[in-house]
Amino acid sequence: MVSWSGHIVPLAVTLLIWFFATGLIAWADNRDRATFTTSLIVAGGVGIAGLIAIFVSSQSTSAFSIYLAFAGALMVWGWHEVGFLTGAVAGPRREPCDPELRGLDRFTQASATVIYHEIALALTALTLISLSWNAPNQIGATVFVLLFIMRLSTKLNMYVGVPNTSLEILPPHLAYLKSYFGRNRMTAMLAFSAIAIAAIAAWFASLAIAAPTGSAAMIGASLLFALCLLGAIEHVFLALPFRDGVLWGWALPNRARSTPISNDHNTIKTGNSAHGL
């Protein structure tokens, strides 16, 4: 039986946070670069507050603590997103891909553009897992790990090539990343990724349905279901002619309502572009 407080509210909360938080991050990272120091300081404060929220809430399984842990994980994730999209924590390589490279050499160059960010995410995931190890409430760590896995899947799929690479919220100073996207094409990897994430979402949905009505377990499973559902939808967006500006144009400066990019053979057109929170 579907519960309003146990199923519908967590789904609505996740959708609202995803929509507005992604827009806020896009707005901050597409502003003048002189504002980035302030954005990083604010994001750092939010991230630290998120870590504290996760640690405090991990000791309780009340409904409030579940929501607090969920929000804390998204706050920490947002901190990392601001760090990456401002260019503060990306990688040592900050120039377009050599068009002559193939295979392992191309992958090595691509990895060098984001490696610092990936290491920071991995270390944070390990920290959150250790903080909540054997704790009664592990929602915070679970949310962050799921976000990490889904974002890594998105990056790998875009590197291999997806049908839709018109991602309008990528800031201009990271335009060189577009040269590392694969050709516009549908791959078995993208289909498998979307199906796998949808399957995880279905598993969390079954846990939410089976949990006692209104319980913390029901709320937690519903939040995780909604998060994975959004991840699966974002992977589907990579296969469809979807433009970020449709949802987040309100958060972008006027420069961002323009030309979709063509990625065949790693060609860059100055446009803009990246998907959700």
C-alpha positions in Angstrom: 0.0 0.0 0.0 1.3 3.4 -1.0 1.9 5.7 2.0 1.7 9.5 1.7 4.4 10.2 4.3 6.5 7.1 3.6 6.5 7.1 -0.2 5.1 10.3 -1.8 6.7 12.9 0.4 10.2 11.4 0.1 9.8 11.3 -3.7 8.6 14.9 -3.8 11.5 16.0 -1.5 14.1 14.3 -3.7 12.7 15.8 -6.9 12.6 19.4 -5.5 16.1 19.2 -4.0 17.4 17.8 -7.3 15.8 20.5 -9.4 16.6 23.5 -7.3 20.1 22.4 -6.1 21.2 21.6 -9.6 19.9 25.0 -10.8 21.7 26.8 -7.9 25.0 25.1 -8.6 24.7 25.8 -12.4 24.0 29.5 -11.5 27.0 29.7 -9.2 29.4 28.0 -11.6 28.3 30.0 -14.7 28.8 33.4 -13.1 31.9 35.6 -13.5 35.0 33.9 -12.4 35.7 36.6 -9.9 32.8 35.2 -7.8 34.3 31.7 -7.6 36.2 32.3 -4.4 33.1 33.3 -2.6 31.2 30.3 -4.1 33.9 27.9 -3.0 33.9 29.4 0.6 30.1 29.1 0.8 30.1 25.6 -0.7 32.8 24.6 1.8 30.8 25.8 4.7 27.7 23.9 3.4 29.8 20.8 2.8 31.2 20.8 6.4 27.7 21.3 7.7 26.6 18.3 5.6 29.4 16.2 7.1 28.3 17.1 10.6 24.6 16.4 9.8 25.5 12.9 8.5 27.6 12.1 11.6 24.9 13.4 14.0 22.0 11.7 12.2 23.8 8.4 11.9 23.1 7.6 15.5 19.3 7.8 15.1 16.7 6.2 13.0 13.9 8.7 13.4 12.2 10.1 10.3 13.9 13.5 10.9 17.3 11.8 11.1 16.8 10.0 7.8 15.9 13.3 6.1 18.8 15.0 7.8 21.3 12.4 6.6 19.9 12.5 3.1 20.2 16.3 3.0 23.7 16.2 4.5 24.9 13.8 1.8 23.5 16.1 -0.9 25.2 19.1 0.8 28.6 17.3 0.7 28.0 16.3 -2.9 27.1 19.9 -3.9 30.4 21.0 -2.3 32.3 18.7 -4.6 30.2 19.8 -7.6 31.0 23.4 -7.0 34.7 22.5 -6.6 34.7 20.7 -10.0 32.6 23.1 -12.0 34.5 26.1 -10.9 37.7 24.3 -12.0 39.1 24.4 -8.5 39.3 20.6 -8.2 39.3 19.0 -11.6 42.6 17.6 -12.9 46.1 18.5 -14.0 45.2 18.6 -17.7 43.1 21.7 -18.7 43.3 21.7 -22.4 41.5 19.9 -25.3 42.2 16.3 -26.2 44.8 15.6 -28.8 42.6 14.5 -31.8 45.2 12.0 -33.0 45.1 9.9 -29.8 43.2 6.6 -29.5 42.8 3.8 -27.0 44.7 3.9 -23.8 46.5 7.2 -24.6 43.2 9.0 -25.1 41.8 7.5 -21.9 44.9 8.6 -20.0 44.5 12.2 -21.2 40.8 12.1 -20.4 41.4 10.8 -16.9 43.9 13.6 -16.3 41.2 16.2 -16.7 39.1 14.9 -13.8 41.4 12.8 -11.6 41.6 15.1 -8.7 37.8 15.3 -8.5 37.5 11.5 -8.7 40.0 11.0 -5.9 38.3 13.6 -3.7 34.9 11.9 -4.3 36.4 8.4 -3.5 38.1 9.7 -0.3 34.9 11.4 0.8 32.9 8.2 0.2 35.4 6.2 2.3 35.2 8.8 5.0 31.4 8.7 5.1 31.4 4.9 5.1 33.8 4.9 8.1 31.8 7.5 9.9 28.6 5.5 9.7 30.1 2.0 10.0 27.9 -0.1 12.2 25.7 3.0 12.8 21.9 2.5 12.8 21.4 5.2 10.1 23.6 4.8 7.1 21.5 6.8 4.6 24.1 9.6 4.3 26.9 7.3 3.2 24.6 5.3 0.9 23.3 8.4 -0.8 26.8 9.7 -1.5 28.1 6.3 -2.8 25.1 6.0 -5.1 25.7 9.5 -6.5 29.4 8.7 -7.0 28.6 5.5 -8.9 25.9 7.1 -11.0 28.1 10.1 -11.9 31.1 7.8 -12.7 28.8 5.9 -15.0 27.7 9.1 -16.7 31.3 10.2 -17.3 32.4 6.8 -18.7 29.4 6.7 -21.0 30.1 10.2 -22.3 33.7 9.3 -22.9 32.7 6.3 -24.9 30.0 8.2 -26.7 26.3 8.8 -26.3 23.6 10.0 -28.7 23.0 13.3 -26.8 25.9 15.5 -25.6 24.0 18.8 -25.7 24.7 19.6 -22.1 24.2 23.3 -21.6 25.1 23.9 -18.0 28.8 23.1 -18.3 30.6 26.4 -17.7 32.6 28.0 -20.5 36.0 27.6 -18.7 35.5 23.8 -18.8 34.6 23.8 -22.5 37.7 21.8 -23.2 36.1 18.7 -21.6 33.8 18.4 -24.6 36.7 17.3 -26.7 37.0 14.1 -24.6 33.4 13.1 -25.3 33.0 10.1 -27.7 31.1 10.2 -31.0 27.4 10.7 -30.9 26.1 7.1 -30.9 24.0 4.6 -29.0 26.0 1.9 -27.2 25.3 -1.2 -25.3 27.1 0.3 -22.3 24.6 3.2 -22.0 21.7 0.8 -22.3 23.2 -1.5 -19.7 23.9 1.4 -17.3 20.3 2.8 -17.5 18.8 -0.7 -17.0 21.2 -1.5 -14.1 20.4 1.8 -12.3 16.7 1.3 -12.9 17.0 -2.2 -11.4 18.6 -0.8 -8.3 15.7 1.7 -8.1 13.2 -1.1 -8.4 15.0 -2.9 -5.5 14.8 0.1 -3.3 11.1 0.5 -4.3 10.4 -3.1 -3.2 12.1 -2.4 0.2 10.0 0.8 0.6 6.7 -1.1 -0.2 7.6 -4.0 2.2 8.6 -1.7 5.1 6.2 -0.9 7.9 3.9 2.0 7.0 5.4 5.4 8.0 8.6 3.9 9.3 12.1 5.3 8.9 13.0 2.2 6.8 10.2 3.1 4.4 11.2 6.7 4.2 14.9 5.9 3.7 14.2 3.3 0.9 11.8 5.7 -0.8 14.5 8.4 -0.8 17.0 6.0 -2.3 14.5 4.8 -4.9 13.8 8.4 -6.0 17.5 9.1 -6.2 18.2 6.1 -8.4 15.1 6.8 -10.5 16.5 10.2 -11.3 19.9 8.6 -12.1 18.2 6.2 -14.5 16.3 9.1 -16.1 19.5 11.1 -16.5 21.1 8.2 -18.4 18.0 8.0 -20.6 18.4 11.8 -21.3 21.9 10.9 -22.8 20.0 8.9 -25.4 17.4 11.5 -26.2 17.5 15.0 -27.7 17.1 16.6 -24.3 18.5 20.1 -23.6 19.5 21.1 -20.0 18.2 24.6 -20.7 14.7 23.3 -20.8 14.8 22.6 -17.1 17.6 24.9 -15.9 17.6 27.8 -18.3 16.2 30.0 -15.5 19.5 29.5 -13.6 21.9 30.2 -16.5 23.1 33.5 -17.8 21.9 34.6 -21.2 25.0 33.2 -22.9 23.7 29.6 -22.3 20.7 29.4 -24.5 22.5 28.6 -27.7 24.0 26.1 -30.0 24.0 22.4 -29.2 27.4 20.8 -29.6 28.4 18.3 -32.2 30.8 15.8 -30.8 31.6 13.7 -33.8 35.3 12.9 -33.9 35.9 15.0 -30.8 35.0 18.3 -32.5 34.3 21.2 -30.1 31.8 24.0 -30.9 31.7 26.8 -28.4 28.4 26.3 -26.7 27.7 25.2 -23.2 26.9 22.1 -21.4 26.5 18.7 -17.9 23.6 16.9 -16.3 22.0 17.2 -12.9 23.1 17.3 -9.2 
